[in-house]
């Protein structure tokens, strides 16, 4: 983490739930900002059995909410929620005070992120995730596509229901 920060990183992103709390605390105690990544965590796809929406059943809601609270308490300064239902995102946001960034987590987050390849429609995935919108379709350049993405996120026009899990 020290080398990454010295190389210019603004924070360290770690994927997982409550089990990464000790690591988040250790980093935060040393002045390193931590982004906790919950929900669908790409580095754990093989462990969780593939790409699918996380926290769809009510039993998982309480677990995921408690994990988010634990990570905030441990010192995470930002939460990235990926591929979770909009209702769960809202519940989490009511329980924590740190900013929440979403990727496939509905429109009620504090901000949005999308993989640039997906945003530009050059994904190599066999199946494009529901939360992805190809901004190149209505753009004449990469710059215009990126500007349109930013504009739609800031204006609240993205993500729409079409790109949201319930």
Secondary structure, DSSP 8 states (H G I E B T S, - for coil): -HHHHHTT-S-EEEE-SGGGHHHHHHHHHTT--EEEEEES-GGGHHHHTSS--B--SHHHHHHHHHHHHHHHHHT-SEEEEESB-HHHHHHHHHH--SEEEEESS-S-SSEE---HHHHTT----SS--TT---TTTT-SSHHHHHHHHHHHHHHT-SS-GGG---
